[in-house]
Amino acid sequence: TFRFAAITRRKSENKNMPLTRHYCCKPFCLSPLRRFLLISFCFSLTVCHSLSIIMSSAAVAAAGATTTKKAAALIFLHGLGDGPSGWSMLQHQLPALKPRLAQVQYVFPQSPEIPLSINGGMVMPGWFDLYEWPIQVGDPDDKKGKLAAVAQMEREIEKLVTQGIPRNKIAIGGFSQGGAIALLTTYYNSNTAPQQEHQTPPLAACISLSGWLTLTNEFKSVNAQNKDTPLFWGHGEYDDKVLFGQQKHGIETLSNAGVDNLQFQSYPMGHESCSEEMQGFAEFLDESLFGGEDQKQQQPDL
């Protein structure tokens, strides 16, 4: 038999960061024959388990190939130190609030693992580096990291387009750092994109939950392609990580740059979400993706 020891360590000194759990094992003192038999048995179990995973994956892929194409899509980015599973409940929570959102394909990208300056260079999941804490208006920007994340989101958008979901049926949003990248992906004007003979459709919507607008010194104008893309910005009045003043600053900057369809709400909370914000999020997304479309045509597949 084996003795298993669970060793838990924090990835950051920040108590809000997720825990990772590692497992190690030590064999008791066994005779060579028993040790050989035990190792052989464990190896056979491992092989069987691996084969079951492969067969299950193949079954899932086959099932996915026959699934009806979704009518729209939401790309939602997690925050610092988190991962896709942290916000995957949206694919159940949002349709429960607005049934038409069951027709949405939900995409939860994974950020890279990067060294974070505010944590002494410790490597953790993040979309870009941070140099100051808490995050205030005017803090320095990791422009290279942010534009790399924007490029990753553009690839996610193109994947959905190739699957048959039009660009004007794709929304992008995120929490905290994820919200910052969603805002950049939608509204940032790089001034380097080649002029296209035929303008591509705008994104359907942008959502920022407890996020902030970055590279604000470069927001003299916005991406003309998404100038009319509506924005929902929810923020906690007591946020001690991305300070509440970031919302006002971001909304004013976007408005001055020509974005007109701006919805912003504040809630009596910290750096988190709440049921009222989720309700507003669902209503906004439902209207942005489906508007006045016949609800009978948007019923979930059974």
C-alpha positions as a Markdown table, in Angstrom:
| # | Residue | x | y | z |
|---|---|---|---|---|
| 1 | Thr | 0.0 | 0.0 | 0.0 |
| 2 | Phe | 1.0 | 3.7 | -0.3 |
| 3 | Arg | 0.8 | 6.5 | 2.2 |
| 4 | Phe | -0.4 | 9.7 | 0.5 |
| 5 | Ala | 0.4 | 13.1 | 2.0 |
| 6 | Ala | -1.3 | 16.3 | 0.8 |
| 7 | Ile | 0.9 | 19.3 | 0.8 |
| 8 | Thr | -0.8 | 22.7 | 0.4 |
| 9 | Arg | 1.0 | 25.9 | -0.4 |
| 10 | Arg | -0.1 | 29.3 | -1.4 |
| 11 | Lys | 0.9 | 30.6 | -4.8 |
| 12 | Ser | 1.0 | 34.2 | -3.4 |
| 13 | Glu | 1.0 | 36.0 | -0.1 |
| 14 | Asn | -2.3 | 37.5 | -1.1 |
| 15 | Lys | -4.9 | 35.5 | 0.9 |
| 16 | Asn | -7.4 | 35.8 | -1.9 |
| 17 | Met | -5.3 | 33.9 | -4.3 |
| 18 | Pro | -6.3 | 30.3 | -5.0 |
| 19 | Leu | -4.6 | 27.3 | -3.4 |
| 20 | Thr | -2.8 | 24.6 | -5.2 |
| 21 | Arg | -2.7 | 21.1 | -3.8 |
| 22 | His | 0.1 | 18.7 | -4.5 |
| 23 | Tyr | 0.3 | 15.0 | -3.6 |
| 24 | Cys | 3.3 | 12.9 | -2.9 |
| 25 | Cys | 3.5 | 9.2 | -2.0 |
| 26 | Lys | 6.0 | 6.9 | -0.2 |
| 27 | Pro | 5.9 | 3.1 | -0.3 |
| 28 | Phe | 6.2 | 1.2 | 3.0 |
| 29 | Cys | 9.2 | -1.1 | 3.3 |
| 30 | Leu | 8.3 | -4.2 | 1.2 |
| 31 | Ser | 10.0 | -7.3 | 0.0 |
| 32 | Pro | 11.3 | -7.1 | -3.6 |
| 33 | Leu | 8.7 | -9.5 | -4.9 |
| 34 | Arg | 5.8 | -7.6 | -3.2 |
| 35 | Arg | 7.2 | -4.3 | -4.4 |
| 36 | Phe | 7.3 | -5.7 | -8.0 |
| 37 | Leu | 3.8 | -7.0 | -7.8 |
| 38 | Leu | 2.5 | -3.7 | -6.3 |
| 39 | Ile | 4.2 | -1.6 | -9.0 |
| 40 | Ser | 2.9 | -3.8 | -11.7 |
| 41 | Phe | -0.6 | -3.5 | -10.3 |
| 42 | Cys | -0.4 | 0.3 | -10.1 |
| 43 | Phe | 1.0 | 0.5 | -13.7 |
| 44 | Ser | -1.9 | -1.6 | -15.0 |
| 45 | Leu | -4.4 | 0.7 | -13.2 |
| 46 | Thr | -2.7 | 3.8 | -14.7 |
| 47 | Val | -2.9 | 2.3 | -18.2 |
| 48 | Cys | -6.6 | 1.5 | -17.8 |
| 49 | His | -7.3 | 5.0 | -16.4 |
| 50 | Ser | -5.4 | 6.6 | -19.3 |
| 51 | Leu | -7.4 | 4.5 | -21.9 |
| 52 | Ser | -10.7 | 5.5 | -20.2 |
| 53 | Ile | -9.8 | 9.2 | -20.5 |
| 54 | Ile | -8.9 | 8.8 | -24.1 |
| 55 | Met | -12.1 | 7.0 | -24.9 |
| 56 | Ser | -14.2 | 9.5 | -22.9 |
| 57 | Ser | -12.5 | 12.4 | -24.7 |
| 58 | Ala | -13.3 | 10.8 | -28.1 |
| 59 | Ala | -16.9 | 10.3 | -27.1 |
| 60 | Val | -17.1 | 14.0 | -26.0 |
| 61 | Ala | -15.6 | 15.1 | -29.3 |
| 62 | Ala | -18.0 | 13.0 | -31.3 |
| 63 | Ala | -20.9 | 14.4 | -29.3 |
| 64 | Gly | -19.7 | 17.9 | -29.9 |
| 65 | Ala | -19.5 | 17.3 | -33.6 |
| 66 | Thr | -23.2 | 16.7 | -33.7 |
| 67 | Thr | -24.2 | 19.6 | -31.4 |
| 68 | Thr | -26.3 | 22.4 | -33.0 |
| 69 | Lys | -24.3 | 25.5 | -33.7 |
| 70 | Lys | -24.9 | 28.2 | -31.1 |
| 71 | Ala | -26.4 | 31.5 | -32.2 |
| 72 | Ala | -23.9 | 33.7 | -30.4 |
| 73 | Ala | -20.9 | 33.6 | -28.1 |
| 74 | Leu | -19.4 | 35.1 | -25.0 |
| 75 | Ile | -15.6 | 35.2 | -24.3 |
| 76 | Phe | -15.1 | 35.8 | -20.6 |
| 77 | Leu | -11.6 | 36.3 | -19.1 |
| 78 | His | -10.7 | 35.5 | -15.5 |
| 79 | Gly | -8.8 | 37.7 | -13.1 |
| 80 | Leu | -5.3 | 37.6 | -11.7 |
| 81 | Gly | -4.3 | 34.3 | -10.1 |
| 82 | Asp | -7.5 | 32.6 | -11.3 |
| 83 | Gly | -8.3 | 30.3 | -14.2 |
| 84 | Pro | -11.2 | 29.4 | -16.6 |
| 85 | Ser | -13.0 | 27.4 | -14.0 |
| 86 | Gly | -13.3 | 30.4 | -11.7 |
| 87 | Trp | -16.0 | 31.9 | -14.0 |
| 88 | Ser | -17.3 | 28.9 | -15.8 |
| 89 | Met | -20.5 | 29.0 | -13.7 |
| 90 | Leu | -21.7 | 31.8 | -16.0 |
| 91 | Gln | -22.7 | 29.3 | -18.6 |
| 92 | His | -25.4 | 28.1 | -16.1 |
| 93 | Gln | -26.0 | 31.3 | -14.2 |
| 94 | Leu | -26.8 | 33.6 | -17.1 |
| 95 | Pro | -29.3 | 31.3 | -18.9 |
| 96 | Ala | -31.0 | 30.8 | -15.6 |
| 97 | Leu | -31.6 | 34.6 | -15.5 |
| 98 | Lys | -32.3 | 35.0 | -19.2 |
| 99 | Pro | -33.2 | 31.7 | -21.0 |
| 100 | Arg | -32.2 | 33.0 | -24.5 |
| 101 | Leu | -28.6 | 33.0 | -23.2 |
| 102 | Ala | -28.6 | 29.2 | -23.3 |
| 103 | Gln | -28.1 | 29.7 | -27.1 |
| 104 | Val | -24.7 | 31.3 | -26.3 |
| 105 | Gln | -21.4 | 29.5 | -26.7 |
| 106 | Tyr | -19.3 | 30.3 | -23.6 |
| 107 | Val | -15.5 | 30.5 | -24.0 |
| 108 | Phe | -13.2 | 30.9 | -21.0 |
| 109 | Pro | -9.6 | 31.4 | -22.1 |
| 110 | Gln | -6.6 | 30.6 | -19.9 |
| 111 | Ser | -4.1 | 33.3 | -19.2 |
| 112 | Pro | -0.3 | 32.6 | -19.4 |
| 113 | Glu | 1.7 | 32.1 | -16.3 |
| 114 | Ile | 3.9 | 35.2 | -15.8 |
| 115 | Pro | 6.2 | 36.7 | -13.1 |
| 116 | Leu | 4.3 | 39.4 | -11.2 |
| 117 | Ser | 6.2 | 42.4 | -10.0 |
| 118 | Ile | 3.9 | 43.2 | -7.1 |
| 119 | Asn | 4.6 | 39.7 | -5.8 |
| 120 | Gly | 8.4 | 39.9 | -6.1 |
| 121 | Gly | 8.5 | 38.1 | -9.4 |
| 122 | Met | 6.5 | 35.1 | -8.3 |
| 123 | Val | 5.0 | 33.2 | -11.3 |
| 124 | Met | 1.2 | 33.0 | -11.4 |
| 125 | Pro | -1.7 | 33.2 | -13.9 |
| 126 | Gly | -2.1 | 36.7 | -15.2 |
| 127 | Trp | -2.9 | 38.6 | -18.4 |
| 128 | Phe | -0.2 | 41.2 | -17.8 |
| 129 | Asp | 2.3 | 42.5 | -15.2 |
| 130 | Leu | 1.3 | 44.8 | -12.3 |
| 131 | Tyr | 3.7 | 47.3 | -10.8 |
| 132 | Glu | 1.5 | 49.0 | -8.1 |
| 133 | Trp | -1.0 | 47.8 | -5.6 |
| 134 | Pro | -3.9 | 48.6 | -5.2 |
| 135 | Ile | -4.6 | 49.6 | -8.8 |
| 136 | Gln | -5.2 | 53.4 | -9.1 |
| 137 | Val | -5.7 | 55.8 | -12.0 |
| 138 | Gly | -2.3 | 56.6 | -13.6 |
| 139 | Asp | -0.4 | 53.5 | -12.6 |
| 140 | Pro | 2.3 | 52.4 | -15.1 |
| 141 | Asp | 1.2 | 50.0 | -17.8 |
| 142 | Asp | 2.7 | 46.7 | -19.1 |
| 143 | Lys | 1.9 | 47.6 | -22.7 |
| 144 | Lys | 3.7 | 44.6 | -24.2 |
| 145 | Gly | 1.8 | 42.1 | -22.0 |
| 146 | Lys | -1.6 | 43.8 | -22.6 |
| 147 | Leu | -1.2 | 43.9 | -26.3 |
| 148 | Ala | -0.2 | 40.2 | -26.3 |
| 149 | Ala | -3.4 | 39.4 | -24.4 |
| 150 | Val | -5.4 | 41.4 | -26.9 |
| 151 | Ala | -3.8 | 39.5 | -29.8 |
| 152 | Gln | -4.8 | 36.2 | -28.0 |
| 153 | Met | -8.4 | 37.4 | -27.7 |
| 154 | Glu | -8.5 | 38.3 | -31.4 |
| 155 | Arg | -7.5 | 34.8 | -32.2 |
| 156 | Glu | -10.3 | 33.5 | -30.0 |
| 157 | Ile | -12.7 | 35.8 | -31.9 |
| 158 | Glu | -11.5 | 34.4 | -35.2 |
| 159 | Lys | -12.0 | 30.9 | -34.1 |
| 160 | Leu | -15.6 | 31.6 | -33.4 |
| 161 | Val | -16.1 | 33.3 | -36.7 |
| 162 | Thr | -14.6 | 30.3 | -38.5 |
| 163 | Gln | -17.2 | 28.2 | -36.6 |
| 164 | Gly | -20.0 | 30.2 | -38.1 |
| 165 | Ile | -20.7 | 32.7 | -35.4 |
| 166 | Pro | -20.7 | 36.2 | -36.9 |
| 167 | Arg | -18.6 | 38.9 | -35.2 |
| 168 | Asn | -21.6 | 41.0 | -34.4 |
| 169 | Lys | -22.9 | 38.1 | -32.3 |
| 170 | Ile | -19.8 | 37.8 | -30.2 |
| 171 | Ala | -19.4 | 39.6 | -26.8 |
| 172 | Ile | -16.2 | 39.8 | -24.8 |
| 173 | Gly | -16.0 | 40.4 | -21.1 |
| 174 | Gly | -13.9 | 39.8 | -18.0 |
| 175 | Phe | -13.3 | 40.3 | -14.3 |
| 176 | Ser | -10.6 | 42.6 | -12.9 |
| 177 | Gln | -7.5 | 42.0 | -15.2 |
| 178 | Gly | -9.9 | 40.2 | -17.6 |
| 179 | Gly | -12.1 | 43.2 | -17.7 |
| 180 | Ala | -9.2 | 45.4 | -18.6 |
| 181 | Ile | -8.3 | 43.2 | -21.5 |
| 182 | Ala | -11.9 | 43.0 | -22.7 |
| 183 | Leu | -12.0 | 46.8 | -22.8 |
| 184 | Leu | -8.7 | 47.0 | -24.7 |
| 185 | Thr | -9.7 | 44.3 | -27.2 |
| 186 | Thr | -12.9 | 46.2 | -27.9 |
| 187 | Tyr | -12.0 | 49.9 | -27.9 |
| 188 | Tyr | -8.2 | 50.3 | -28.2 |
| 189 | Asn | -7.0 | 51.9 | -31.4 |
| 190 | Ser | -3.5 | 50.7 | -32.2 |
| 191 | Asn | -3.1 | 52.9 | -35.2 |
| 192 | Thr | -1.2 | 50.1 | -36.8 |
| 193 | Ala | -4.0 | 48.1 | -38.3 |
| 194 | Pro | -4.1 | 48.3 | -42.1 |
| 195 | Gln | -7.2 | 50.1 | -43.6 |
| 196 | Gln | -9.7 | 47.6 | -44.9 |
| 197 | Glu | -11.7 | 48.1 | -48.1 |
| 198 | His | -14.8 | 46.6 | -46.4 |
| 199 | Gln | -15.4 | 47.4 | -42.7 |
| 200 | Thr | -15.8 | 44.2 | -40.6 |
| 201 | Pro | -18.9 | 44.2 | -38.2 |
| 202 | Pro | -18.4 | 45.4 | -34.7 |
| 203 | Leu | -18.4 | 43.1 | -31.6 |
| 204 | Ala | -21.8 | 42.7 | -30.1 |
| 205 | Ala | -20.9 | 43.8 | -26.5 |
| 206 | Cys | -18.2 | 44.5 | -24.0 |
| 207 | Ile | -18.5 | 43.7 | -20.3 |
| 208 | Ser | -16.1 | 44.8 | -17.5 |
| 209 | Leu | -16.7 | 43.6 | -14.0 |
| 210 | Ser | -14.4 | 45.4 | -11.5 |
| 211 | Gly | -12.0 | 46.1 | -14.3 |
| 212 | Trp | -10.2 | 49.3 | -15.4 |
| 213 | Leu | -9.2 | 51.1 | -18.6 |
| 214 | Thr | -5.5 | 50.9 | -19.4 |
| 215 | Leu | -3.2 | 52.7 | -21.8 |
| 216 | Thr | -5.5 | 55.7 | -21.3 |
| 217 | Asn | -2.9 | 58.2 | -22.6 |
| 218 | Glu | -3.5 | 56.6 | -26.0 |
| 219 | Phe | -7.3 | 56.8 | -26.0 |
| 220 | Lys | -7.6 | 60.0 | -28.0 |
| 221 | Ser | -9.8 | 58.0 | -30.3 |
| 222 | Val | -11.2 | 54.5 | -30.2 |
| 223 | Asn | -11.2 | 51.6 | -32.6 |
| 224 | Ala | -13.7 | 52.8 | -35.2 |
| 225 | Gln | -14.8 | 49.2 | -35.9 |
| 226 | Asn | -16.2 | 48.9 | -32.4 |
| 227 | Lys | -17.1 | 52.5 | -31.6 |
| 228 | Asp | -20.8 | 51.5 | -31.4 |
| 229 | Thr | -20.3 | 48.4 | -29.4 |
| 230 | Pro | -22.2 | 48.8 | -26.1 |
| 231 | Leu | -20.4 | 48.5 | -22.7 |
| 232 | Phe | -21.6 | 47.2 | -19.4 |
| 233 | Trp | -19.3 | 48.2 | -16.5 |
| 234 | Gly | -20.1 | 47.0 | -13.0 |
| 235 | His | -17.9 | 48.0 | -10.0 |
| 236 | Gly | -17.9 | 47.7 | -6.2 |
| 237 | Glu | -18.0 | 51.0 | -4.3 |
| 238 | Tyr | -15.7 | 49.5 | -1.7 |
| 239 | Asp | -13.2 | 47.8 | -4.0 |
| 240 | Asp | -9.8 | 47.9 | -2.4 |
| 241 | Lys | -7.9 | 46.2 | -5.2 |
| 242 | Val | -9.1 | 48.0 | -8.4 |
| 243 | Leu | -10.2 | 51.3 | -6.8 |
| 244 | Phe | -13.7 | 52.6 | -7.4 |
| 245 | Gly | -12.4 | 55.7 | -9.1 |
| 246 | Gln | -11.2 | 53.6 | -12.0 |
| 247 | Gln | -14.8 | 53.3 | -13.2 |
| 248 | Lys | -15.5 | 57.0 | -13.4 |
| 249 | His | -12.1 | 57.6 | -15.1 |
| 250 | Gly | -12.6 | 54.9 | -17.6 |
| 251 | Ile | -16.2 | 55.9 | -18.5 |
| 252 | Glu | -15.2 | 59.5 | -19.0 |
| 253 | Thr | -12.2 | 58.6 | -21.2 |
| 254 | Leu | -14.3 | 56.3 | -23.4 |
| 255 | Ser | -17.0 | 58.9 | -23.7 |
| 256 | Asn | -14.6 | 61.6 | -24.7 |
| 257 | Ala | -13.1 | 59.3 | -27.3 |
| 258 | Gly | -16.5 | 58.8 | -28.9 |
| 259 | Val | -18.1 | 55.7 | -27.3 |
| 260 | Asp | -21.8 | 56.6 | -26.7 |
| 261 | Asn | -23.5 | 53.3 | -25.6 |
| 262 | Leu | -22.2 | 53.1 | -22.0 |
| 263 | Gln | -24.0 | 51.4 | -19.1 |
| 264 | Phe | -22.3 | 51.6 | -15.7 |
| 265 | Gln | -23.5 | 50.5 | -12.3 |
| 266 | Ser | -22.0 | 50.6 | -8.8 |
| 267 | Tyr | -22.8 | 48.1 | -6.1 |
| 268 | Pro | -22.2 | 48.1 | -2.3 |
| 269 | Met | -19.4 | 45.5 | -2.4 |
| 270 | Gly | -15.7 | 45.0 | -2.7 |
| 271 | His | -13.6 | 43.4 | -5.4 |
| 272 | Glu | -16.2 | 40.7 | -6.1 |
| 273 | Ser | -19.5 | 40.2 | -7.8 |
| 274 | Cys | -23.1 | 40.0 | -6.5 |
| 275 | Ser | -26.5 | 38.9 | -7.6 |
| 276 | Glu | -27.6 | 42.4 | -8.6 |
| 277 | Glu | -24.6 | 42.7 | -10.8 |
| 278 | Met | -25.3 | 39.3 | -12.4 |
| 279 | Gln | -28.9 | 40.3 | -13.1 |
| 280 | Gly | -27.7 | 43.5 | -14.8 |
| 281 | Phe | -25.1 | 41.5 | -16.7 |
| 282 | Ala | -27.6 | 39.0 | -18.0 |
| 283 | Glu | -30.1 | 41.6 | -19.1 |
| 284 | Phe | -27.5 | 43.6 | -20.9 |
| 285 | Leu | -26.1 | 40.6 | -22.7 |
| 286 | Asp | -29.5 | 39.3 | -23.7 |
| 287 | Glu | -30.4 | 42.6 | -25.2 |
| 288 | Ser | -27.1 | 43.1 | -26.9 |
| 289 | Leu | -27.0 | 39.6 | -28.5 |
| 290 | Phe | -30.7 | 39.0 | -29.3 |
| 291 | Gly | -32.5 | 42.4 | -28.9 |
| 292 | Gly | -36.0 | 42.1 | -30.2 |
| 293 | Glu | -35.6 | 38.7 | -31.9 |
| 294 | Asp | -38.5 | 36.3 | -31.6 |
| 295 | Gln | -37.9 | 34.4 | -28.3 |
| 296 | Lys | -39.5 | 31.3 | -29.8 |
| 297 | Gln | -36.7 | 31.1 | -32.2 |
| 298 | Gln | -34.2 | 31.3 | -29.4 |
| 299 | Gln | -35.4 | 28.5 | -27.2 |
| 300 | Pro | -32.6 | 26.2 | -25.9 |
| 301 | Asp | -32.0 | 22.9 | -27.8 |
| 302 | Leu | -33.4 | 19.9 | -26.0 |
